[in-house]
Amino acid sequence: MKKFTNARIYRQHDELAEILVDKGVIKQIGKGLPKADTEIDLGGRLVVPPYVDPHLHLDYVYTGGGKAAKNTTGTLFEGIERWHEVKKTQTPEDARERALKGIAEEVSKGVQFIRTHIDVDDPKLIGLKVMLELREQLKDNVTIQIVAFPQEGMYAYKGGDEMIEEALKMGADCVGGIPHFEWAREFGEKSVHRTVELAAKYGKLVDVHCDETDDVMSRHVELLNALVMMQDIGVRSTASHTCSFGSANDSWAFRMLGLFKKSGMNFIANPTENAYLQGRQDTYPKRRGLTRVKEMWESGINVCFGQDSINDPWYPVGNGNMMNILDNGIHLAHTMSFDQLDRCLDLITSNGAKTLHLEDQYGIEAGKPANFLVLNAETPFEAVRQRADVLASIRNGEYLFKRPEPTYDIKLDLFRKTK
């Protein structure tokens, strides 16, 4: 039995609380709990559920040099062209090494749950095979969901739809798509239909790269929402990016917000990457590249933030720090009232878990796995304002890592007398 004391639990307790853990599961939360074999004082620090990165491409990480660096336009479409060349040289050993490095970088910053899109427009399915192995090997330390994703199109890439189905048979968790990249709107719509058909056939989740473009006429999200609503799988489905929805006219957009709420579909925004990629053809004013996060959040539609890329053909930086993603996202979305600052950690924690359909195993509650983070802050407001570091990541009641609070060899003293 283990007890964590002096914890300030996010959105649960205003006062200090204790967390009693037995065999990796939370048994009780409260005050004056029974003694335990091991008692760990958290020093009044803020305790939050683990970070969730709901949108990442682990087969692309650290491919941002060489040919990939020649994405001179900085656009999504040229990034896909560069990746087409890069993946020709990919080996299982290379894919595994880079993916492990990306996972380690994210986990070291408090992420315990990752949904990764893996390109299956590859006859050898190298990235998928590597990720299926890593998902199993690392499951005690990080939960990984795999999206069978046709980066070069379900139909624009010959046999792409067949590769997705094969990936689902091999064990991928989600069906992906990229309808705005297909060669004509008709084929984009066809791909959305096929995505939902495959999800229903194999009992999989849905996560579509949807309308990641500044083109206001790209409206595949409308069709996706209708189809998952008709199949009654809205809560198991996700529209990622939906950048064009941020540029759509208000009349259509607000009607769609009502339908999104009705379907229960989830949304993922990727603030840093889409701020970098979108608006490239704009002079001024330049669009932010973000979907209508504020309106979704205020309407009760589940929306969360993802990293998307770490040093790849689409985005040269990124390091898996979800607090950085949150900071950028709330600025871009105009969601920084004091009330919003007190609860915006949901955008990188519980909202992401809901998107991944993991609520039964996620959250700081009795009966659930003892998975949580200890932040170097005492309140949500201070955690967000300071972009607080993760002092400890705890998984099934055990430390994944623990680091000391920052110290100074020479402390700043504004009142030190000078001679």
C-alpha positions in Angstrom: 0.0 0.0 0.0 1.2 3.5 -0.9 -0.1 6.9 0.0 0.6 10.2 -1.7 0.0 13.1 0.7 -0.3 16.9 0.5 -1.7 16.8 -3.1 -3.7 19.6 -4.7 -5.8 17.6 -7.1 -6.9 19.4 -10.3 -10.6 20.3 -10.4 -11.4 18.1 -7.4 -10.1 19.5 -4.1 -9.4 23.1 -3.1 -7.7 21.8 0.0 -4.8 19.3 0.3 -5.8 15.7 -0.1 -4.3 12.2 0.1 -4.3 9.5 -2.6 -4.2 5.9 -1.4 -2.9 3.4 -3.9 -2.9 -0.4 -3.8 -1.5 -2.6 -6.5 -1.3 0.2 -8.9 -5.0 1.3 -8.4 -6.4 4.3 -6.6 -8.3 3.0 -3.6 -9.3 6.2 -1.9 -9.0 10.0 -2.2 -9.6 12.3 0.8 -8.2 13.3 4.2 -7.1 11.2 7.1 -6.8 8.0 5.1 -5.3 4.8 6.6 -1.6 4.5 7.1 0.4 3.0 4.2 3.7 1.1 3.9 5.1 4.0 1.9 4.0 7.6 2.2 5.2 10.2 -0.3 4.8 13.9 0.5 3.9 15.9 -2.7 4.5 19.2 -0.9 1.3 20.9 -1.9 2.0 20.6 -5.6 -0.7 20.4 -8.2 -1.6 16.9 -9.3 -3.2 16.4 -12.7 -4.1 13.4 -14.9 -1.3 12.5 -17.3 -1.0 14.5 -20.5 -2.5 13.0 -23.6 -1.1 13.7 -27.1 -4.1 12.7 -29.3 -2.4 13.5 -32.6 1.2 12.6 -33.5 3.1 11.0 -36.4 5.7 8.8 -34.8 6.8 7.4 -38.2 7.8 10.9 -39.3 9.7 12.2 -36.3 13.3 13.4 -36.8 13.0 13.2 -40.6 13.2 17.0 -40.9 16.7 17.2 -42.4 18.0 16.3 -45.8 15.3 16.1 -48.6 12.6 16.9 -46.1 14.2 20.2 -45.2 13.5 21.3 -48.8 9.9 22.2 -48.1 10.5 25.7 -49.3 6.9 26.7 -49.5 6.2 25.5 -45.9 2.9 24.0 -47.0 1.1 20.8 -46.2 1.1 19.6 -49.8 4.9 20.1 -50.4 5.5 18.4 -47.0 3.7 15.3 -48.4 5.9 15.5 -51.5 9.0 15.6 -49.4 7.8 12.7 -47.2 7.1 10.6 -50.4 10.8 10.8 -51.1 12.0 10.3 -47.5 9.9 7.1 -46.8 11.5 5.3 -49.8 14.7 5.1 -47.7 13.0 4.1 -44.4 14.1 0.9 -42.8 12.6 -1.0 -39.9 15.7 -0.2 -37.8 15.5 3.5 -38.6 11.8 3.7 -38.0 12.1 2.0 -34.7 15.0 4.2 -33.5 13.3 7.4 -34.4 9.9 6.3 -32.9 11.5 5.3 -29.7 13.3 8.7 -29.5 10.0 10.5 -30.1 8.1 8.5 -27.5 10.9 9.0 -24.9 10.8 12.7 -25.6 7.0 12.9 -25.0 7.0 10.6 -22.0 9.8 12.6 -20.4 7.5 15.6 -20.5 4.5 13.9 -18.9 2.7 12.3 -21.8 1.3 8.8 -21.0 -1.2 8.4 -23.8 -0.4 8.9 -27.5 -2.5 8.4 -30.6 -0.2 8.1 -33.6 -1.1 8.3 -37.2 1.0 5.8 -39.2 1.3 6.1 -43.0 0.0 2.9 -44.6 0.5 4.1 -48.2 3.5 1.8 -48.2 3.5 -1.7 -49.7 5.9 -2.9 -47.0 4.0 -1.3 -44.1 7.3 -0.7 -42.4 6.0 2.0 -40.0 2.9 0.1 -39.0 4.8 -3.1 -38.2 7.3 -1.3 -36.1 4.6 0.6 -34.2 2.5 -2.5 -33.5 5.6 -4.0 -31.9 6.3 -0.9 -29.8 2.7 -0.5 -28.7 2.9 -3.9 -27.0 6.5 -3.6 -25.7 5.9 -0.2 -24.1 2.3 -0.6 -22.8 3.3 -0.6 -19.1 4.9 2.9 -19.6 2.8 4.5 -22.3 -0.6 3.7 -24.0 -0.4 4.0 -27.7 -3.2 4.0 -30.2 -2.5 3.5 -33.9 -4.4 5.1 -36.8 -4.2 3.5 -40.2 -3.5 6.7 -42.1 -3.2 7.0 -45.9 -0.9 10.0 -46.1 -0.9 10.1 -49.9 -4.6 9.5 -50.2 -7.0 6.5 -50.0 -7.6 6.8 -53.7 -4.9 9.2 -55.0 -2.5 6.5 -53.9 -3.2 3.3 -55.8 -4.5 0.6 -53.5 -4.6 3.0 -50.5 -8.0 1.8 -49.4 -6.8 -1.8 -49.5 -3.7 -0.9 -47.4 -5.9 0.6 -44.8 -8.1 -2.5 -44.5 -4.9 -4.7 -44.3 -3.6 -2.4 -41.5 -6.9 -2.8 -39.5 -6.6 -6.6 -39.9 -3.1 -6.4 -38.5 -4.3 -4.6 -35.4 -4.5 -0.8 -36.0 -6.9 0.8 -33.6 -8.4 3.6 -35.8 -9.4 4.2 -39.4 -7.9 7.4 -40.8 -8.3 9.4 -44.0 -7.3 12.6 -45.7 -10.2 13.6 -48.0 -8.9 17.1 -48.8 -5.8 15.6 -50.4 -7.7 13.4 -52.8 -7.6 14.5 -56.5 -11.3 15.6 -56.6 -14.0 16.4 -54.1 -15.9 13.3 -55.3 -13.0 11.0 -54.3 -12.6 12.9 -51.0 -16.3 12.2 -50.2 -15.8 8.6 -51.3 -12.9 8.2 -48.9 -15.0 9.5 -46.0 -17.7 7.0 -46.8 -15.1 4.2 -46.9 -13.6 5.3 -43.6 -16.9 5.0 -41.8 -17.7 1.7 -43.5 -14.4 0.2 -42.4 -14.8 1.4 -38.9 -18.3 -0.2 -38.7 -17.0 -3.4 -40.3 -14.0 -3.9 -38.0 -15.3 -2.2 -34.8 -12.6 0.5 -34.9 -12.4 4.1 -33.9 -12.4 6.9 -36.5 -9.8 9.7 -36.8 -9.8 11.7 -40.1 -7.4 14.4 -41.1 -10.3 16.6 -42.2 -10.1 19.9 -44.2 -6.5 20.8 -43.2 -6.6 23.6 -45.7 -7.5 27.3 -46.0 -10.0 26.5 -48.7 -13.4 27.5 -47.2 -15.1 25.1 -49.7 -13.4 22.1 -48.2 -16.3 20.8 -46.1 -15.7 17.1 -45.6 -16.4 17.5 -41.9 -20.1 17.9 -42.7 -20.2 14.5 -44.4 -18.1 12.8 -41.8 -20.3 14.1 -39.0 -23.5 13.0 -40.8 -22.2 9.5 -41.4 -21.0 8.8 -37.9 -24.2 10.2 -36.5 -26.2 7.9 -38.8 -24.0 4.9 -37.6 -24.3 6.1 -34.0 -20.5 6.1 -33.6 -20.0 9.9 -33.1 -18.4 9.5 -29.7 -15.9 7.0 -31.2 -15.1 9.4 -34.0 -12.7 12.3 -34.4 -12.2 15.1 -36.9 -8.5 16.3 -36.7 -7.4 19.7 -37.9 -10.6 21.1 -39.5 -8.7 24.2 -40.4 -11.1 25.4 -43.1 -13.9 25.4 -40.5 -12.1 28.4 -38.9 -12.6 30.3 -42.2 -16.1 29.2 -43.0 -19.0 31.6 -43.0 -20.8 31.9 -39.7 -24.2 30.8 -40.9 -23.0 27.4 -42.0 -20.5 27.1 -39.1 -23.0 27.7 -36.3 -25.5 25.2 -37.9 -22.7 22.7 -37.9 -21.8 23.4 -34.3 -25.3 22.3 -33.4 -24.9 19.1 -35.4 -21.5 18.4 -34.0 -22.9 18.6 -30.5 -25.8 16.2 -31.6 -23.4 13.6 -33.0 -20.9 13.8 -30.1 -18.0 13.7 -32.5 -14.6 14.8 -31.1 -12.2 17.4 -32.5 -8.4 17.7 -32.4 -6.7 21.0 -33.1 -2.9 21.2 -33.6 -2.1 24.8 -32.7 1.6 25.1 -33.4 1.8 23.1 -36.6 -1.3 24.6 -38.2 -0.3 28.1 -37.2 3.0 27.4 -39.1 1.4 25.7 -42.2 -1.8 27.6 -42.8 -2.2 31.1 -44.2 0.8 30.6 -46.5 -1.1 32.0 -49.5 -2.6 34.8 -47.5 -1.1 38.3 -47.7 -2.9 40.3 -45.0 -4.9 39.6 -42.9 -3.3 36.2 -42.3 -5.4 33.4 -40.9 -4.3 31.6 -37.8 -4.9 28.1 -39.2 -7.0 27.0 -36.2 -10.5 25.6 -36.1 -13.2 27.2 -33.9 -11.8 25.9 -30.6 -13.4 28.6 -28.5 -16.9 28.1 -29.9 -16.6 24.3 -29.7 -15.4 24.5 -26.1 -18.1 26.9 -25.1 -20.8 24.7 -26.8 -19.8 21.6 -24.9 -18.2 19.9 -28.0 -15.2 17.8 -27.0 -12.1 19.4 -28.3 -8.4 18.9 -27.4 -4.9 19.8 -28.6 -2.2 17.7 -30.1 1.5 18.1 -31.0 1.2 16.6 -34.5 4.8 16.7 -35.6 8.3 16.7 -34.2 11.0 17.8 -36.7 9.6 16.4 -39.9 8.8 17.6 -43.4 5.8 19.6 -42.2 7.2 21.2 -39.0 10.8 21.8 -38.2 10.5 22.0 -34.4 8.3 20.4 -31.7 9.4 18.4 -28.7 6.3 16.8 -27.2 5.9 19.4 -24.5 2.1 19.6 -24.2 2.3 22.7 -22.0 3.9 24.5 -24.9 1.1 23.3 -27.2 -1.5 24.5 -24.7 0.1 27.9 -24.3 0.1 28.4 -28.0 -3.4 27.1 -28.4 -5.1 29.2 -25.8 -3.5 32.3 -27.3 -4.5 31.5 -30.8 -8.1 30.6 -29.8 -8.7 33.6 -27.5 -9.5 31.4 -24.6 -7.6 33.1 -21.7 -10.3 34.4 -19.3 -9.5 33.6 -15.7 -12.2 30.9 -15.7 -10.7 29.4 -18.8 -7.2 29.5 -17.5 -8.4 27.6 -14.4 -9.7 24.7 -16.6 -7.8 24.8 -19.8 -5.6 21.9 -18.7 -8.6 19.8 -19.8 -7.5 20.5 -23.4 -4.3 18.4 -22.9 -5.6 15.9 -20.4 -9.2 14.7 -19.9 -10.5 16.0 -23.3 -7.8 14.0 -25.0 -8.6 10.9 -23.0 -12.3 11.2 -24.1 -11.2 11.6 -27.7 -9.2 8.4 -27.4 -12.2 6.7 -25.8 -10.3 5.9 -22.6 -12.4 7.3 -19.9 -12.8 3.9 -18.1 -9.0 3.8 -17.5 -8.3 7.5 -17.1 -8.7 10.1 -14.3 -7.8 10.6 -10.7 -10.6 8.6 -9.2 -11.0 5.6 -6.9 -11.0 2.4 -8.9 -8.9 3.7 -11.7 -5.2 3.2 -12.4 -2.9 5.4 -10.3 -1.7 7.5 -13.2 -1.0 11.2 -12.6 1.5 14.0 -12.8 3.0 16.3 -10.2 3.5 19.8 -11.6 5.8 22.5 -10.2 2.9 24.8 -9.3 0.1 25.0 -6.7 -2.8 26.1 -8.8 -4.0 25.5 -12.4 -3.6 29.2 -13.1 0.0 29.3 -12.0 0.7 26.0 -13.9 -0.5 27.5 -17.1 1.0 31.0 -16.6 4.4 29.5 -15.8 4.3 26.6 -18.2 5.0 24.5 -15.2 7.5 21.7 -15.5 6.5 18.1 -14.6 8.3 17.2 -11.4 7.0 13.6 -11.5 5.1 11.2 -13.7 3.5 8.3 -11.9 2.1 5.3 -13.7 0.3 2.5 -11.9 1.5 3.9 -8.7 5.2 3.8 -9.6 7.4 6.6 -10.8 8.1 6.8 -14.5 10.4 9.6 -13.6 11.0 12.1 -10.9 13.1 15.3 -11.0 14.0 17.8 -8.3 12.6 21.3 -8.2 14.9 23.8 -9.9 17.8 25.1 -7.8 20.3 27.9 -8.3 24.1 27.8 -7.8 23.9 31.6 -7.4 20.5 32.9 -6.4 19.1 36.1 -7.7 19.1 38.7 -4.9 17.7 42.0 -6.0 18.5 43.5 -2.6 22.1 42.4 -2.4 24.3 45.4 -1.5 27.0 46.3 -4.0 30.2 48.0 -3.1 
